[in-house]
Amino acid sequence: MKTKTGFHLRSVLGEHIIVAEGVENIDFSKIISMNETAAALWKNFEGKTFTQDDMVSFLLDEYEVDEATARNDIQAIVDQWTDAGIIE
């Protein structure tokens, strides 16, 4: 996977959101808000090729979480990001 070109994480009034840059990416019906953990994942992997296992490893290294919970959470995030069209 890779984060889709033209989407960048921004902090707006304390909220983490993904902002589309470029005319071809403008669709205000899909503003993506992220919690601190999802934002940390995005920052770490933005512009890089990565796998779900890479994301799980990041969670295990950065947070006190067991592997099963990390895998479930990453699957949910990947599903959300795929549905939103911000990863490819």
N, C-alpha and C positions, 0 to 999 in steps of 0.2 A: 504494500500500500504506500501511498504518498499523499501528503496534503495537496489539495488542488491549487494550482497557480491562481493568484488573484484574490485569495482569501487570507486575511491577516487578523490576528488577535489584537484587540484594543481594549483599554480600560476606560469606561465612560461612567462617570459618577459612581465609581466603586464597583461597577458591574463589568464582568469580562464578556465581551461579545466578539463574534467573528464578523468582520466587515469585508464586503466584496469591493474590490477595486477594479475599475475598468467597466466600460459600458456593457460588455457582454455578460457580466456577472450581476447586474443590478436586478434584484428580485426582492423587494421589501417584505414579501409574504414569508420569507425564510430567514428572519434574523435569528441567529444562533446565540443563545446566552449560555455561559459555562460557569460551573462552580470552580472553586480554587483548584481542585484535583484535575478536572478536565482541562483547565487552562494551563496547568503545569505540564500535562501530557502534550498539549498542542505546542507549547513553547519548546519542549524538548525535541519533538519530532517534525516540526514545521520545516518543509523544504527537503526532508530526508526520506529515503525509502526505509520502511519499517514493517515489521510483522506484528501480529497480536502477541506473540511470545516476547518480542522486544518491549511492548507496552506493559505486559504483565511483569517482566523483570524490573522495569522502571518503578512500578507501584511497590513491588516487594522491597526494592532498595530504598525508596523514599518514605514509605509509610509503614506503620505497624498493621499489617493485614496478612491474613493467611492466603495461600495460593488459590484455593477454591473460590474465595470471595473475590480476589483480584481477577481471576479468569472470568467470573460471571459479570463483574463490573465492566471489564474491558469489552466483553461481547456486547453489552448494552450500549457502550459508547460507540463502538465501531458500527453497530446497527443504526444509531442515531446519526452519526456523521455520514454514513453511506446514504441514508434516506434524504439527508439535507443536501447531498451532492458536494460536500466539502473535502472528501477524500476520493482517491481513484486507485 
